[in-house]
Amino acid sequence: MVGVANRMRGLQQSVLGAMTVRCRQVGAVNLAQGLSQVPPPASVLAGGARDFADVGHSYTQPEGLPVFREAVADKLKRSSGLSVDPATQVLATVGATGALMATLTALLDEGDGVVLFEPFYSYYLSSLQVVGLRPQPVRLTGPDFAITAEPLRAAVTDRTRAMIICTPNNPTGRRLTAAELEVVAAVAQEHDLLVITDEVYDEIYFDASPHLAAATVANLAERTVTLGSLGKSFSVPGWRLGYACGPEHLVGAIRVAADSLVVCAPAPLQEFGARALNLGEDYYRELRAMYDRKRRFLAEGFTAAGLSPNEPDGAYYLFVDCSRMGVATGAEAAEVLLEHNLVGTVPGEAFHLDAPDRPYVRACFSLPDDVLAEAVDRLAIGGLVRG
């Protein structure tokens, strides 16, 4: 009997996707998967529909179209002050996950250790496992989930070659501070580590200070690969269009890996993605205001139900402490919410290698207002809080 590769042992469908399936089966409101179900920019959709026949429909070069790479570079400079050469330091990718896989493939060897800060986006772990890398967790604890020097240094071994950070964070929505990034920079310098920074939520934040790109802090630019995506800021995750940028010699190797893995990112969508990236600041202000309103509304719903949502700085998730439900784990809490309230969430265990210190669930608020209202109504069904 033909078998499967050893690298696939223990790998299963994402908990996020599995909960979406269960929501459909039982008729639950799906707050589990970050499907980004708010409308994309109308002008981008209208222009794409009008011009689709006239743009390129063949392969691009592996690095992507110049117009897209230039738009990425302009956007990064404008939003966070990060300067990259579009010709040599920017690569179009099949989503940020494609950028991550190409980066891991190009820059790390099987058996290398990679620091993950718990809680982390669950696809990081599966990506590491597929290419034979060793996850090395650093536990961050609520409510602030801050990175500090001592536990980070304790996690680094002679096998460690890289670390992955995410700001704003999925699942907590927290933005890393300059002081935390200084810690990351110092440890990376001490051990000559690659830093991979996932900044797909860079335009979604809720205070006045702009996004702080990791590569603009201390000496991180020389050792950092920044991953980005259009899916979050423009509500087009199905386009699967992202990018990687960093030092020329690193991006050059990632380009070769990406070519081998997927050839190139979708050519027509690069054309339309460049247009989206050139939308003015008014668009981003309205985007942030919309998400801030949705964030507050859903948080009020969880609070009214007796649970304890966090106050995210960015992204579009709540990380909800369900301790008052009297459950031991996030998995138990998610099951109660699904069966009792018909509300789907993701257990906090999906974002940890080891069990989290509290029974957390993650809830997404990138949904239409009427869907969020239905979720809040269902959360109001009594019996969640015990004691």
SVG drawing of the C-alpha trace seen along z (x, -y; Angstrom):
<svg xmlns="http://www.w3.org/2000/svg" viewBox="-31 -61 57 63">
<polyline fill="none" stroke="black" stroke-width="0.4" points="0.0,0.0 1.4,-3.4 1.9,-5.5 2.4,-9.2 5.6,-11.1 6.9,-11.0 6.7,-14.8 2.9,-14.5 2.7,-12.4 0.6,-14.2 -0.4,-16.9 -4.2,-17.4 -6.6,-20.0 -6.3,-23.4 -8.5,-23.8 -9.7,-27.0 -10.9,-25.3 -12.4,-22.4 -14.4,-24.7 -15.8,-26.5 -17.0,-23.1 -18.7,-22.4 -20.3,-25.8 -21.9,-25.0 -23.1,-21.6 -24.9,-22.9 -25.9,-26.4 -23.6,-28.4 -22.4,-31.9 -18.8,-31.5 -16.5,-33.7 -13.7,-31.1 -11.9,-31.6 -10.6,-35.0 -12.5,-35.0 -12.5,-38.8 -16.1,-39.0 -16.5,-42.7 -16.8,-44.3 -13.6,-44.9 -13.0,-48.5 -15.7,-49.2 -13.3,-51.1 -10.9,-48.2 -13.6,-45.7 -15.2,-48.0 -11.8,-48.7 -11.0,-45.0 -14.3,-44.1 -13.8,-46.7 -10.2,-46.0 -9.9,-42.3 -9.7,-41.4 -6.9,-44.0 -4.4,-42.9 -1.8,-40.2 -2.9,-36.6 0.4,-34.8 3.2,-34.0 5.1,-36.8 8.8,-36.6 9.1,-34.9 9.6,-38.2 6.3,-39.6 5.3,-42.5 7.3,-45.8 4.0,-47.7 3.1,-45.6 6.5,-45.6 6.7,-49.4 3.3,-49.8 4.4,-47.6 7.6,-49.6 5.7,-52.9 3.1,-51.6 5.7,-50.4 7.6,-53.7 4.4,-55.7 2.8,-53.7 5.8,-52.8 8.9,-54.4 10.4,-51.1 12.6,-51.6 13.1,-48.8 14.2,-48.7 11.3,-47.3 13.7,-45.9 15.7,-43.7 14.1,-43.6 10.4,-42.9 8.9,-39.6 5.3,-39.0 4.0,-35.7 0.9,-33.5 -0.4,-35.0 1.7,-35.6 1.6,-31.9 3.4,-31.4 5.9,-34.0 6.5,-32.2 6.9,-28.8 9.4,-30.2 11.3,-31.9 11.6,-28.8 12.6,-26.7 15.2,-29.2 16.9,-30.3 16.7,-27.4 17.9,-23.8 16.1,-20.7 16.5,-20.4 17.0,-24.1 15.2,-25.6 12.7,-28.5 11.4,-30.5 7.7,-30.9 6.0,-33.3 2.9,-31.7 0.2,-32.4 1.1,-32.2 -0.8,-31.9 -1.4,-28.1 -0.2,-27.9 3.4,-28.8 3.6,-25.5 2.3,-23.4 4.6,-25.3 7.7,-24.5 6.7,-20.9 6.2,-20.4 9.8,-21.6 11.4,-19.7 12.1,-22.6 12.0,-22.5 9.5,-24.9 10.9,-26.4 8.1,-28.1 8.4,-31.2 5.3,-31.5 3.8,-35.0 1.1,-35.5 -1.9,-37.7 -3.2,-40.2 -0.3,-42.0 1.4,-39.1 4.7,-41.1 8.1,-39.9 10.8,-40.1 14.5,-39.2 14.9,-36.5 12.5,-33.9 13.5,-34.6 17.2,-34.1 16.3,-30.9 14.5,-29.5 17.5,-29.9 19.8,-26.9 22.7,-26.1 20.1,-24.7 18.2,-28.0 18.5,-29.8 15.4,-32.0 12.4,-33.5 8.9,-34.4 7.1,-37.5 3.7,-38.9 2.6,-42.5 -0.3,-43.2 -0.6,-39.7 -2.9,-36.9 -4.6,-35.8 -4.3,-38.6 -4.3,-41.7 -1.4,-43.1 1.2,-45.4 4.8,-44.9 6.4,-48.0 9.7,-49.5 11.2,-48.2 10.1,-44.6 11.5,-44.9 14.8,-46.1 14.8,-42.9 14.2,-40.8 17.0,-42.8 19.5,-42.2 18.9,-38.5 18.9,-38.1 22.3,-39.9 23.8,-37.9 22.9,-34.6 23.0,-35.7 19.3,-34.8 17.0,-35.4 13.9,-37.3 10.7,-36.6 8.0,-39.2 4.4,-38.7 2.8,-42.1 -0.3,-41.3 -2.5,-43.4 -0.3,-46.4 -3.1,-48.8 -5.6,-47.6 -4.9,-49.3 -6.9,-51.3 -4.8,-54.1 -3.1,-57.2 0.4,-55.8 1.1,-54.3 2.3,-50.8 5.8,-50.1 7.6,-47.9 10.1,-45.6 12.7,-46.1 12.9,-49.9 14.0,-49.1 17.7,-48.9 19.7,-46.7 16.8,-44.4 16.8,-45.5 19.9,-43.5 18.4,-40.2 14.7,-40.6 12.3,-39.3 8.9,-41.1 5.8,-39.3 2.7,-41.1 -0.6,-40.5 -3.4,-42.3 -6.1,-40.0 -6.5,-41.7 -6.4,-45.4 -8.6,-45.0 -10.8,-42.1 -9.6,-39.9 -8.1,-36.9 -9.2,-34.7 -6.9,-36.6 -4.0,-34.9 -1.7,-37.8 1.1,-38.7 4.7,-39.7 8.1,-39.3 10.7,-42.0 14.1,-42.2 17.9,-42.3 18.7,-41.7 20.7,-38.5 17.9,-36.9 15.1,-37.9 17.1,-36.6 17.2,-33.1 13.5,-33.3 12.7,-34.2 14.3,-31.0 12.4,-28.9 9.1,-30.6 9.8,-29.9 10.2,-26.2 7.1,-26.1 4.5,-28.0 6.2,-29.8 4.6,-33.2 1.8,-35.0 -1.4,-35.5 -0.6,-38.1 -4.0,-39.8 -4.4,-40.2 -0.9,-41.8 -2.2,-44.5 -5.3,-45.1 -3.4,-44.8 -1.1,-47.6 -4.2,-49.8 -5.5,-48.8 -2.1,-49.6 -2.3,-53.1 -5.6,-54.0 -5.4,-57.1 -5.2,-57.5 -8.9,-58.2 -9.5,-54.6 -7.3,-53.3 -8.9,-55.7 -12.3,-54.4 -11.1,-50.8 -9.7,-51.3 -12.9,-53.2 -15.0,-50.3 -13.0,-47.7 -12.8,-49.7 -16.6,-49.9 -17.0,-46.1 -14.3,-45.3 -16.2,-47.3 -19.6,-45.8 -18.4,-42.2 -16.4,-42.8 -19.5,-44.2 -21.4,-41.1 -18.8,-38.8 -18.6,-41.0 -22.4,-41.0 -22.3,-37.2 -19.9,-37.2 -16.7,-36.5 -13.5,-38.5 -12.4,-39.7 -9.0,-41.4 -8.6,-44.9 -6.7,-44.3 -4.4,-47.0 -4.9,-45.8 -6.0,-43.0 -9.6,-41.8 -9.7,-39.3 -10.7,-39.1 -8.8,-36.7 -11.5,-35.9 -10.7,-34.5 -13.5,-32.0 -12.4,-31.2 -15.8,-32.2 -17.5,-29.4 -15.9,-26.9 -14.1,-25.1 -10.5,-23.8 -9.6,-24.5 -10.3,-26.6 -11.4,-23.5 -14.1,-23.0 -15.2,-26.6 -15.4,-26.5 -17.5,-23.4 -19.9,-25.0 -20.2,-28.1 -20.8,-26.0 -23.4,-23.6 -25.1,-25.9 -25.0,-29.3 -24.4,-28.2 -21.4,-30.5 -18.2,-29.2 -14.8,-30.2 -11.3,-28.8 -9.8,-27.2 -6.8,-28.9 -4.9,-25.6 -4.7,-26.1 -2.3,-28.9 0.0,-27.1 2.4,-24.1 1.8,-23.7 -1.5,-24.2 -2.2,-27.9 -2.6,-29.2 -6.2,-30.0 -9.2,-28.7 -9.0,-31.2 -11.0,-31.3 -10.4,-33.5 -13.3,-35.3 -13.1,-37.1 -15.0,-40.4 -14.2,-40.8 -17.9,-40.1 -21.0,-42.0 -22.8,-43.9 -25.9,-41.7 -23.8,-38.6 -22.0,-40.1 -25.4,-41.2 -26.7,-37.6 -23.6,-36.4 -24.1,-38.9 -27.8,-37.8 -26.7,-34.2 -24.1,-35.0 -26.8,-36.4 -28.4,-33.0 -27.9,-32.2 -26.0,-29.5 -22.4,-30.3 -21.1,-31.6 -20.9,-29.1 -20.7,-29.8"/>
</svg>
